[in-house]
Amino acid sequence: MSSFSQSRLAAWLQNVVSRRREESGLYGEIEALLPPLDDGRLLDVGTGSGLQLKVIHEARPRLQLSGLDLSQAAIRVAQENLCDMDVDLRQGSIHAAPFDDDSFDIVTCNASMSYWQDPVGCFDEIYRILKPGGCGVLFEPQKDIDLGEVVATIDRNLADKSRLRRFAARSLNVFGLRWGHTLGLKLYATDELRDLAQATLFGTNHALDRVTLQHLPIFVRITLTKPIQEDTASEAPGPGPATRFAAAWRCR
């Protein structure tokens, strides 16, 4: 990750963007797509400003929350934003997470995986820190999308906004999806994500589904389940063993 991405300026810019996302309801949409757990421990990877954790806390106040980010400057911003909450915020990498084995019921991540240098290693680290029966839930923009549909959706969603606001939203999203690789952003096609998850300790215990956030059909939700019986993780193909989260997920 570049030095700029870990700078105070980057953390400030990220906080500005995150506040817009909170106001728009994006973090609320993501919270609603997480497994329906009200007690336990949850980790937000790439937590940045921490505002996703704030929204999760408002919806599920009994959860014990943790946040992890590479940037110490971002962690300081998150500490300010969450000063009224009891939350464990740590600087570090999901490639070598500073947490014990079997620590979390849920590990979530929003648009951070695209920057990981070793996604298989990071998935395996998520596996390590999840409790048996726990879920990792990642939300990532995908490569196999229709940019024309994305632009049209943005225009519809922002029809009541100024022309400048629509132009900025179109430009930002199209640049990120088309040219983000020049800044270290790696987008994956759905089949690539499936093969990647299969190559990790989760084996067949994963599911991918396309989700729409903020009316934008560009995201995929990656659900990774750590089986209660770990020795079944890579047996016969098909869905992994039912867990308390996976069963609840299908009933939503």
C-alpha positions as CSV (number, residue, x, y, z in Angstrom):
1,M,0.0,0.0,0.0
2,S,1.3,3.4,-0.9
3,S,2.6,5.9,1.7
4,F,-0.1,8.4,0.6
5,S,-2.9,5.9,1.4
6,Q,-1.6,5.8,5.0
7,S,-1.1,9.6,5.3
8,R,-3.2,12.0,7.4
9,L,-4.5,13.6,4.2
10,A,-5.7,10.3,2.9
11,A,-7.4,9.5,6.2
12,W,-9.1,13.0,6.2
13,L,-10.4,12.4,2.6
14,Q,-11.6,8.9,3.5
15,N,-13.5,10.4,6.5
16,V,-15.2,12.9,4.2
17,V,-16.2,10.2,1.8
18,S,-17.3,7.9,4.6
19,R,-19.6,10.5,6.1
20,R,-21.3,10.8,2.7
21,R,-21.7,7.0,2.6
22,E,-23.2,7.0,6.1
23,E,-25.6,9.8,5.2
24,S,-26.6,8.0,2.0
25,G,-27.5,4.8,3.9
26,L,-24.8,2.7,2.3
27,Y,-23.5,1.4,5.6
28,G,-27.0,0.6,6.7
29,E,-27.5,-1.5,3.6
30,I,-24.3,-3.4,4.3
31,E,-25.3,-4.0,7.9
32,A,-28.6,-5.4,6.8
33,L,-26.8,-8.0,4.6
34,L,-24.7,-9.4,7.4
35,P,-25.6,-12.6,9.2
36,P,-28.4,-12.0,11.8
37,L,-26.3,-12.1,14.9
38,D,-27.0,-9.8,17.9
39,D,-24.5,-11.2,20.4
40,G,-20.9,-12.1,19.8
41,R,-17.8,-10.5,18.2
42,L,-17.4,-8.8,14.9
43,L,-14.3,-7.5,13.1
44,D,-14.4,-4.9,10.3
45,V,-11.3,-5.2,8.1
46,G,-10.1,-2.0,6.4
47,T,-12.3,-0.1,8.8
48,G,-11.0,3.4,7.8
49,S,-13.1,6.0,9.5
50,G,-14.9,3.4,11.6
51,L,-18.4,4.7,10.5
52,Q,-19.4,1.2,9.3
53,L,-18.9,0.0,12.9
54,K,-20.9,2.9,14.2
55,V,-23.9,1.9,12.1
56,I,-23.5,-1.7,13.1
57,H,-23.4,-0.7,16.8
58,E,-26.6,1.3,16.4
59,A,-28.4,-1.7,14.9
60,R,-26.8,-4.3,17.2
61,P,-25.7,-2.7,20.4
62,R,-24.8,-6.0,22.1
63,L,-22.1,-7.0,19.6
64,Q,-18.5,-6.6,20.6
65,L,-16.9,-4.7,17.8
66,S,-13.3,-4.5,16.5
67,G,-11.8,-2.6,13.6
68,L,-8.5,-3.2,11.7
69,D,-6.7,-0.9,9.3
70,L,-3.2,-0.6,7.9
71,S,-3.2,3.2,8.4
72,Q,-2.5,4.5,11.9
73,A,-3.8,7.9,10.7
74,A,-7.1,6.2,9.8
75,I,-7.3,4.5,13.2
76,R,-6.9,7.9,14.9
77,V,-9.8,9.2,12.9
78,A,-11.9,6.2,13.8
79,Q,-11.0,6.6,17.5
80,E,-12.4,10.2,17.3
81,N,-15.5,9.1,15.4
82,L,-16.2,6.3,17.8
83,C,-15.1,7.9,21.1
84,D,-18.5,7.2,22.7
85,M,-18.3,3.5,21.9
86,D,-16.5,0.6,23.5
87,V,-14.7,-0.7,20.4
88,D,-11.3,-2.3,19.8
89,L,-9.4,-0.5,17.1
90,R,-6.0,-1.8,15.9
91,Q,-3.5,-0.8,13.3
92,G,-2.4,-3.8,11.3
93,S,-2.9,-6.1,8.2
94,I,-5.4,-8.8,7.6
95,H,-2.5,-10.8,6.1
96,A,-1.1,-11.1,9.7
97,A,-4.0,-10.1,11.9
98,P,-3.2,-9.2,15.5
99,F,-5.9,-11.4,16.9
100,D,-6.0,-14.9,18.5
101,D,-7.3,-18.0,16.8
102,D,-11.1,-18.5,16.9
103,S,-11.8,-14.9,18.0
104,F,-14.7,-13.7,15.9
105,D,-18.2,-14.7,14.9
106,I,-18.3,-12.4,11.9
107,V,-15.4,-10.8,9.9
108,T,-16.6,-8.3,7.4
109,C,-14.9,-6.1,4.8
110,N,-16.1,-3.5,2.4
111,A,-14.1,-2.8,-0.8
112,S,-10.7,-3.5,0.8
113,M,-10.0,-6.9,-0.7
114,S,-9.2,-5.2,-4.1
115,Y,-6.0,-3.9,-2.5
116,W,-4.8,-7.1,-1.0
117,Q,-1.4,-8.4,-2.4
118,D,-2.1,-12.0,-1.3
119,P,-5.8,-12.6,-1.2
120,V,-5.5,-16.4,-0.6
121,G,-3.3,-15.7,2.5
122,C,-5.7,-13.1,3.7
123,F,-8.7,-15.5,3.4
124,D,-6.7,-18.1,5.3
125,E,-6.0,-15.5,8.0
126,I,-9.8,-14.8,8.2
127,Y,-10.3,-18.5,8.6
128,R,-7.8,-18.6,11.5
129,I,-9.5,-15.8,13.5
130,L,-13.0,-16.9,12.9
131,K,-14.7,-19.1,15.4
132,P,-15.9,-22.5,14.1
133,G,-19.3,-21.8,12.7
134,G,-18.4,-18.2,12.0
135,C,-18.7,-16.3,8.8
136,G,-16.6,-13.9,6.7
137,V,-18.7,-11.6,4.6
138,L,-16.9,-9.4,2.0
139,F,-18.5,-6.8,-0.3
140,E,-16.4,-6.0,-3.4
141,P,-16.9,-4.3,-6.7
142,Q,-16.6,-6.9,-9.5
143,K,-14.9,-6.8,-12.9
144,D,-17.7,-8.4,-15.0
145,I,-20.1,-5.5,-15.0
146,D,-21.8,-3.3,-17.6
147,L,-20.3,0.2,-17.2
148,G,-23.2,1.7,-19.3
149,E,-25.7,0.3,-16.8
150,V,-23.7,1.7,-13.9
151,V,-23.7,5.2,-15.5
152,A,-27.4,5.0,-16.2
153,T,-28.2,3.9,-12.7
154,I,-26.1,6.8,-11.2
155,D,-28.0,9.3,-13.4
156,R,-31.4,7.9,-12.2
157,N,-30.4,7.9,-8.6
158,L,-29.1,11.4,-8.7
159,A,-31.7,12.9,-11.0
160,D,-32.6,15.5,-8.4
161,K,-29.0,16.5,-7.8
162,S,-26.9,19.1,-9.7
163,R,-25.3,18.4,-13.0
164,L,-21.9,18.7,-11.3
165,R,-22.8,16.2,-8.7
166,R,-23.9,13.7,-11.3
167,F,-20.8,14.2,-13.3
168,A,-18.6,13.8,-10.3
169,A,-20.3,10.5,-9.3
170,R,-20.2,9.1,-12.8
171,S,-16.5,10.1,-13.2
172,L,-15.4,8.6,-9.8
173,N,-17.2,5.3,-10.3
174,V,-16.2,4.8,-13.9
175,F,-12.5,5.7,-13.2
176,G,-12.4,3.3,-10.3
177,L,-13.9,0.5,-12.3
178,R,-12.0,1.0,-15.5
179,W,-8.7,2.5,-14.3
180,G,-8.4,1.6,-10.7
181,H,-5.7,-1.0,-11.5
182,T,-3.4,1.9,-12.1
183,L,-3.7,2.8,-8.4
184,G,-3.3,-0.8,-7.2
185,L,-7.0,-1.7,-7.2
186,K,-7.5,-5.2,-8.5
187,L,-11.1,-6.2,-9.5
188,Y,-12.1,-9.8,-9.9
189,A,-14.6,-11.5,-12.1
190,T,-17.1,-13.8,-10.3
191,D,-15.4,-17.0,-11.6
192,E,-12.0,-15.7,-10.4
193,L,-13.4,-15.1,-6.9
194,R,-14.9,-18.5,-6.8
195,D,-11.6,-20.1,-7.8
196,L,-9.7,-18.0,-5.3
197,A,-12.1,-18.9,-2.4
198,Q,-11.8,-22.6,-3.4
199,A,-8.0,-22.4,-3.1
200,T,-8.2,-21.3,0.6
201,L,-8.8,-23.1,3.8
202,F,-12.5,-22.4,3.3
203,G,-12.5,-24.8,0.4
204,T,-16.1,-25.4,-0.8
205,N,-17.5,-23.5,2.2
206,H,-18.1,-20.3,0.3
207,A,-20.9,-18.6,-1.6
208,L,-21.0,-15.7,-4.0
209,D,-24.0,-13.6,-4.9
210,R,-24.4,-10.3,-6.7
211,V,-25.9,-7.6,-4.6
212,T,-27.0,-4.0,-5.3
213,L,-25.9,-1.3,-3.0
214,Q,-27.1,2.3,-3.4
215,H,-28.9,1.0,-6.5
216,L,-25.6,0.1,-8.1
217,P,-25.4,-3.4,-9.5
218,I,-21.6,-3.6,-9.3
219,F,-21.0,-5.6,-6.1
220,V,-20.5,-9.2,-5.2
221,R,-21.0,-10.6,-1.6
222,I,-18.5,-13.3,-0.7
223,T,-19.6,-15.4,2.2
224,L,-17.0,-17.6,3.8
225,T,-18.1,-20.1,6.4
226,K,-15.7,-21.8,8.8
227,P,-17.2,-25.2,9.5
228,I,-17.8,-26.5,13.0
229,Q,-16.1,-29.7,12.0
230,E,-12.9,-28.3,10.5
231,D,-11.9,-31.6,8.8
232,T,-14.9,-31.3,6.5
233,A,-13.8,-28.1,5.0
234,S,-12.5,-29.5,1.7
235,E,-14.5,-32.7,1.2
236,A,-17.1,-33.4,-1.4
237,P,-18.0,-30.4,-3.6
238,G,-21.1,-28.4,-2.9
239,P,-22.2,-26.2,0.0
240,G,-20.3,-26.7,3.3
241,P,-21.9,-28.1,6.4
242,A,-24.8,-26.1,7.8
243,T,-23.9,-23.7,10.6
244,R,-26.0,-21.5,12.8
245,F,-25.2,-18.5,10.5
246,A,-25.5,-20.3,7.1
247,A,-28.9,-21.8,8.2
248,A,-30.1,-18.3,9.3
249,W,-28.8,-16.8,6.0
250,R,-30.9,-19.1,3.8
251,C,-34.0,-18.2,5.8
252,R,-33.6,-14.4,5.3
